[in-house]
Structures are given as structure tokens and as C-alpha cells.
Amino acid sequence: MKKLTKGRLIFQIINYTILVILAALCLFPLLNILAMSFSSATAVSAGKVSLLPVDFNIHAYEYVIGKKDFWISLLKSVERVIIGVPLMMLITIMTAYPLSKDKNQLRLRGVYVWLFFFTMLFSGGLIPGYMLIQNLHMMDTIWALILPLAVPVYNIVLMLNFFRGIPKELEEASLIDGANQFQTCFRIYVPCAKPSIATLTLFSFITHWNSYFDGLIFSNFPDSYPLASFLYTVVVKRDMSLLSIDQYKALSMIDDRTIRCAQIFIALIPIMLIYPFAQKYFVKGMTVGAVKG
């Protein structure tokens, strides 16, 4: 092993210390939410909960699991992810592939690129977007949450740059063998772009799972809310549904803050489960195809 110099050793110590501090700052709020969700209502109200549960119990999770509105919004988010993520990735790949060609292969390529780039800087605005969804009769439907996000320009730019880093000899060989452009794209380019596709799939999943504002403006009824929009209404507004519970014993065991923390933590579980498996592709997918020195 190569011996570290004194300066290099000091740099690594400082670097790791800073990274540990940043990781702790990101982890502490999550641990606090988890601890509050497992704590008693009296301990949370008294401000005694920090990183460990006080008077450990699972009453908040029992209440959340038995709450119909939560499961309706969860199923709406699952439906949104199942339809929206594959559609977003399909459009990303099929748009980035032709735009990765030079102007000799795709006429007016520069015009198309500038049109997509223009949409990254300017949009029609909230009111025209709302009127468009309303006139298309997509209010309170799953398509109002999926179609406006179906063309992610930022993801297209990343995929475009990745495709441009793939050797052109692979495309030429496939065309000589009789493959058309669709076969070249999905049998040559897509397998070579697995790290980038995994990274952008993670981005697309997080975008759909955490998006809440579109659910608030495109849904007239709470039954149409995705999970992120439902949690926003729960966190911002006090959960008055507790007042309708007839079991006064349950009222003494749970608190609106413990319920909010339980709902938030349950919503974070899919991301926490998916992210570790996509992590190995994350750095590679963002850097492969970049300019090398």
C-alpha cells in the first residue's frame, strides 16, 4: 500500500470529519421523526423526545394502518409511480437517442435542442397549466399527475450526453448487420446505458413519489390526492379527524404529531429501500460519458 504523506493524512481526517458531520445533520431529523412516532403523546407534548423513543409504543402506527384516507392516497401514489416512471423513462430514451446524433444524421437537431432547452428556462405558468388540464377533462384523474411530468428535459440532457459517449462504431456495426434505429437504440444503446438508466429511474421515482403541489391543484377531492399531497395537508393542517374518535382511551395514547411522524416515516420507506440498491449506479451513471482529461 502506498504510504500516506502527513499532509494527505491531515486532509483525509478533515474531509471525513466534515462528511460525518454533514451525514449526522441529515440523519438527525429522520431519527427524531422516527423516535416521535414511537413515543407516547405526553412525552412528545412535553418535548422530551430527541433521538430515542420515550415510553415506547406503536399506537400511532396502528392508527395510521387503520386509516382509510392514508391507504387511498398510498395506492394513488403507487399507481402514479407504476405508470409515470416507465412512461417518463421511455420518453427520455426515445428523445435522447435521436438528439445524441450530429446534424448530418438528424436535420434541424440544433433547433430541437434549443426548443427543449427553452422549456427548462420558461414555462406557460400555473394558471395556463391548470386551464389546460381542466379543458382536457383530466381533473381528479391519474393522468393530470403523470402527463405534465412525462417529458423531463433535465433527464433527457443527461441521457443525451451519455449516449454521445457511446462509441459510434457500435451503431455502425448494428446498421451493417441490418438493424434499424429502434433495434439499435434498445438492443445496443440501452444495455450500454444501464448505469445512467438506473440513475434516471431513481430520479423519476423520487420526482413522482415526492411531488405534492400538482396533486393539490389538479385534485378537487381528498380521495384523489397522492400520498405526498395527503401528507402535506396533514403536516400543514391539524389532523381534526382525531376529534371524531369515540374511543377516549385511544385519544390519550396518540397525538397528532406522533401520527404525522408515523405517516411521514411510512412514506419514506420505499425511497429508503430503493436508494441503497441504486446507489452503486448513481455515481457511475452521472459521470460515465463525461469529458476525460
N, C-alpha and C positions, 0 to 999 in steps of 0.2 A: 504494500500500500504506500502511496505517496505521502511523505511526511508533510504535515501542515506547518506553514510558517506561523510566526507569532501574530502577525497582522491578520492572516487568514483566519486563525482561530478566534481572535477577538471579533472579527466581522461575523463569523458564524454564530457566536454566542449572542451578540447584539441582534442579529437577524432572527434567530429562533426565539429570543425573548419577546421581540416585537410581535412575531406571528402568534405566539402563545397568548399574549395579552389581547390581540385582536380576536382570536378564536374564543377566548373567555368572554369578551364583551358581546360576541354574537350568541354564545351559548347560555349565558346567564338569564336573559329574558325568557328563553324557551324552558329552562329549568324552573323558573319562577311560575310560569303558567302551568307547568305540569304539577308542581307542588301545590298550587292553589286548587287545582282540580281535584286533588286527593285529600284536601284538608276540610275541616269542619267549617260550618258557616260562622260560628263565633270566633274562631281563630282568624279567619280571613277578614271579618269585620273589624277585629281588634288590631289588624296589621301585624300579626305575629309570624306570618309565613314569609320565608325568604327563598331558600333553595331546597329545603326539605319539608315534607308534609307535616302538619300539626294535627293531631287527632285523626289519624289516617282512616279514610272511609271511601267507599265507591258510590255514594248516594247520587252524586252529580251525574256519573256515567249511567247509572240506572235510569235516571230521569231522562237523559238525552236519548238513550236507546229506546225508551218508550214514547218518545215524542214524535208524532206523525209528521209534522212540518219539517223536521230535520231530515227525515228519511226521504221525503218527497224531493227536497232540494238536493240531497246527495245523489239520488237517482237521476235527477236532471243534469247534474254536473258530469256524472258517469256517461250519460248519453251524449252530452256535448263533447267529451273527450274522445269517445269511441268513433264519432262521426267526424268531428272537427280536425283532429290530429292527422289521420290518414289523408283527408282531403287537402289540408294545408301542405303536407309533405309532397303529395302527388303534384300539386300545382307548383310548388317550389322547384321540384326536379325538372318538370316539363318546361318551365320557364327559364331556369338557369342553363339548361343544356344548350338550346339554340343561341342564347345570349353569350355563351362562352366561346362561340366561333368568331373568327375575324370577319371583316366586312366583305371579303371575297366570297365567303361561304353564305353569309346572311346579309342581304341587301338592307339598307337603312338600319343596320344594327345600332349605330350611334343614336339615331332618333328614338328607338325603343328604349335604350338605356337611359337617355335623358328624360323620357316620359316617366319611367319608373322612379328615377331619382327625384323628379319634381314632386311626386306624391309623398316622398319622405319629408319634404320641407313644408308642403302646403296641403291642406285638406278642405273639403267642402264646408266643414263646420258641423256643429252639433245639431242645429235646427234643420238644415237640409238633409242630414243623415236620418234624423227622426222622421221627417216628412217622407223620405224615400221608403223607409221600412213600412210606414203606415200606408202609403199608396200601393205598395206591393202586397198588402194584406198579410204581412208576416209578424204583426204584433202578437205577443204571447205564444210564439212558436219557437222551436229549437233553431230554425234557420235564421232568425234575427240575431242569434248569438254566434252563429258559425260563419255565415257568408261575409259579413263585414271584415272578418279577420282571415278570410281564405287566401288572400294574396299578401303574404308577409314580405315586403320589399327588402328589409334588412336580412332576412334569412336567404332570400334569393341572391343578394350580393355575395354573401358568404359562400353559398354553394357554387355560384358562378366562378369565383376566384379559385375554389377547389378544383372544379372541372378544368379550368385553364392550366392547372399544374399537372394534369394527367398527360403523358406523352401522346403526341398526335399519331405516332406510329401504330398505337393500338387501334385507333379509329380507322386508319388506312388499311390495316390488315383485315379488320372485320368487313369493311366495304369490299375489299378484293374477294373475300370469301362469300360475298353475296348477301350480306346483312344489310337491312335498311336502317334508317336513322332511329326508329323506335327500338329495334333489336340492339343496335349499338349502344343506345342510351341505357337500356335496362339490363343488358347482359354484359356490357363492358364497363361503362362508366359507373353505374350504381354499385356493383360489387367492389370497385376500387374506392368508392367514396363512403364505405361503411362507417369510418370514424366520424366524418362530417355529418352523415345522415343521423347517426346516433345522437350527436350533439344537438342538431337542429330539432330532432324529435323531442329531446328533453326541453328545449326552449319552447316548442309548440305546446307541449303538455302543461308546462308552468303557465304559459300565457292563457290557455283556456281554463285551467283549474283556478287560477287566482283572479281572473277578470270578474269584477263585480259591477262596474258602473253601467255597462251595457245591459245587464240584467235589470237594473233599477229603472232605466229609461225605456226599455223595449218591452217591459212586462207590466201589465196593469194589475195583476193579481199576485199575491204572495205564492200561490201554488205554482206559478211559472218561474219563480226565482231559482237560479242555480245556487249552489252551496255558498259561494263567495258573497253573493248578494244577500243571501239569508243571514250569514254571519255578520255582515256589515250592519244590517238592521238590528241584530241582536246586540252588537257591541255599542253602537251609537245610541240606540234607544233602550230603555229599561225593559226587561222581559216581564211584561204585565200578565203573562199567562199564569204566573205563579199564583195570582190572586184568585184564580178560578179553581184551584185545587181544594178539594173538600177534606183531604186528609191533613189535619193540622200537625200531626206528628211529622209528616214529610216536610212541612214548612219550617220546622225547627232544625231539620237536618241539612237542608240545602239553602244556598244563597244564589242570587242572580249572578254574582261574579264567579262563583265556582262552576255554575252551569256554562257561562260564557267561556271559561277556560277549558272546560271539558270539550265543548263543541269545537273550539279553535284547535285543540290538540288532535282531536279525531280528524279534522280536515287536513292537518299536516302529515298524517301517517302515510298517505300514498306517495307524497313527494319524498319523504324520508326513506321509504322503501325502494323507490326507483333510482334516486340520485346515486347511491353507492355503486350500483351496477353500471350506471352510465359514466361514472367518474373516470374510468380508465380510457374512455373515448374522448373525454371532454377536452383535455389539453391537446391531444393529437389532432382532434378534429378542428380546433381553432388555429393550429399552426402549420399543419401539412398544406403545402401549396404556397406558403409564404415565400418571399424573396430570400434566398440564402446568400450569405456572403462568401 
